Amino acid sequence: MSHVRQQIRDQLKTTLTGLATTGANVFDSRVYDHDVVPSLTIYTLSEELGEESANKQLRLLSIVVEARAKATTNLDNTLDTIGAEVEAAIFASGDTTLSGKCKDIDFEAIDIELSGDSDQPVGMMSMRFACLYRVNKSDVTTLIS
């Protein structure tokens, strides 16, 4: 079985595939064809160890959902639409556990970059989420509730 981090990324990919603006263009690696737009990329940024007792570890994972888009008109609006779709999908029905793949996920921050260096303006929006989960030191493939 895979590490809980991978299970969280996989669940995010499942949750975010099929959104109105990005559709099936959802990647779970930072290495892909950035010419495919609009698109989403999901990757982990860092992880910190929280409380620890006996063999149980609470971990705080920083995970990024990166949106890329091109637009002939108002690129900011296109990126904001993608952002709204992502947040609505992640927090649908008030569920903050990614369908049970973590204890809690919350929006943390956003960074936006825009460029006019190509035939159309292009933009990237990096949405950071904090994802809390607990594992046993000897079994990092199983989430502990």
N, C-alpha and C positions, 0 to 999 in steps of 0.2 A: 504494500500500500504506500501511497505517496505522503510526503510531509504535509502537515496541516496547512502550511503556507501555500503549497501548490493546490491543495483542495479549495482554499479560499479564492485563489486566482481563477481556477477552473469554474467555480460557482459564479464568480463575477462575469466571466465570459459567457456563460449560459444565460445569466440574468440580462446581460446587455446586448445579446445577439437578437437582431430583429427590431431594433428601435426604428422609428419612422425616418429619421435623417441618415443614420449610419448603416442600417440594414444588417447584412451579414459581414460587413467589413470590420470585424472585431479580431484583434490579434493578441496573443498572450506572450509576446516577446518583443523586446525593443528593436530587434533586428527583423525588418520586413520592408517591403516596397512602399516607401512613403509617397509614391505617386498615386496610390489608391486613396482617394478622398471622396467624400468625407469618410473618416474611419476613426476607430478607437483602438488604443493599445493599452494593455493592462500589464503592470509590472510592479514588483516590490522594490521599495527604495531603501528601507532599513528596518531593523527590529531591535527593540529594547527589552531587557528582562525586567519584569516587575516583581511583585511579591513572590516569595519562594518558601515552601514549607515541605519538609520531608522530600519526596520525589516530585512534587507538583510545582510547575513553573507557570506563572502568569506572564504572557508576552504581549507586547504592544507592537503591532506591525504597521508600518507606514506603506500604504499601497497607492499607486498612481493609476488613474484612468486618464490617458492622454487623448485628447480629441484633435484631429487635424481636418482642415477644410480649406476650400478655395471658394471664392465668391466674386461675382462681378459687381454686386451691390452689397453694402453693409455687412462686412465679414464679422463684425462684433455681434450682430444679431444672429447670424448663423451659428457661431460658437455658443452664444447664450442659449439658443434653442437646443443644441446638442446637450449642453450642461443640464438644462431643465429635464430633458428626457432621461439622462443618466441618473440624476438624483431621484426622479419619480420612480424609476425602475428599482433602484437599490432600496428605497424606503417604502415601497408599495405596501399598503395595508398596515403601516406602522411596524412592520417587521424590521428589526435592527440586528438580526442574527444571520443574515444571508442564508435563509432557509436552513438554519441550524448548523452552519459551517463555522460560526464563531460565537463568542458570547455577546459581542456588541460591535457595531461599526458606526462611525460618525464622520461627517464632513469635517475636514481640518483646514484646508486652504486651497487657493487657486493662483496659478501664474498664467499669464497670457502673453504670447509673442506674436507679432504681426510683421509681415514683410511684403513689400511691393516689388521684389526683385525678379518675379517671374511674369508670365503672360497675364496672370490674374493674381490679385492679392491672395496670399496664403496666410493661414494662422494656425497656431497651436495653443491649446488650452490644457494645462496640466492640473487636474483636480486631485488633491491628496485627501486620502481617507485614513483615519486611525481605526485599526481593527484589533480588538482585544480577544485573546483566546488563551486557553490553559491546556497544557499537556503534561504528561508524566515524562520525566527525564529519560526514562528507559524506553518510552514509546511515543515518539514525536509524530506518529502517523494517526493517532487517535485523539480527538478533542475530548477534554474532560469538562463536564458541565459544572 
